[in-house]
C-alpha cells in the first residue's frame, strides 16, 4: 500500500500514525515475512524511516522481526483482536439477561472483563430507582484484587501468577477493608475457587458491596464476570442464585456446557 497524499494538512503525529498503518497494511497483505526493502518500496517510505517505524512497532509487539531485515505482524494484534471479539460477543449475549436481572433486584448489574491487572466495565444495567450512585462508569477500570469480578479472574491463576500480580501491583488498597496482604488474598481466592462466586465487601469503595459470578465461553474459559452492586447494608444473599442463573444463561448462549463447572 503506497501512501497517497490527501491534500489535507497533517500534523507530525497523525503523519506517523498514517505511516504505521500503511506499514501494517503491507505486512497484512502477505502470509510470509517481508523484507525491509520491499516494505519500503510498497509504502513509498524512505528505508531509514521504514526501519525506524518498524522498530517502534516491534517494541510494542505489533510487529515481529522474523529474521534480520525481515518483518511480519506481531502477536499483540491477535491479542487485541481477540479482546475486542470477546468483548463484543459477551456484551451482545449479556445485555438482555442483565436487564432482566436488574428488573428483578432493582440494583446495578455490571459486566466486566479482565485487561491485564485490572478489570474494565463494558456494560451496565442501571436505573435511578436503585437509590445508588454508580461509582465506575462504562469503560472505567479497577484493580483485580479489590473487585468481586477481579477475584474471579485471579482465582483462575496459579499461585505463582497470583504472587507475581501481588509483586507488580503492591496490592495497594482503596479502603480500610481492602485486601492488601498476600496471605489474606490467597485465602479469599481459595474461597472463590471452592464456591464459584466472589464478593467485594467495601474493598473498592466504602458503602458499596458486590457479588460476582463468572461467564464462560465454549472452551470453558472465564471471559467475563457479572456482578451486582449495592449499598453495603442492602446486599441480599437471596440475589446470589439469581445472579448465578443469569451468568449461566449468558455462558450457555456463548456455547458453554455447564457440566462440571460452576458458572
PyMOL commands that set and color helices and strands:
alter all, ss='L'
color gray80, all
select helices_A, chain A and resi 12-28+36-43+47-59+75-105+128-130+144-146+148-155+159-169+182-195+239-253
alter helices_A, ss='H'
color red, helices_A
select strands_A, chain A and resi 34-35+63-67+70-73+109-115+118-125+141-143+197-201+208-216+222-231
alter strands_A, ss='S'
color yellow, strands_A
deselect
rebuild
show_as cartoon
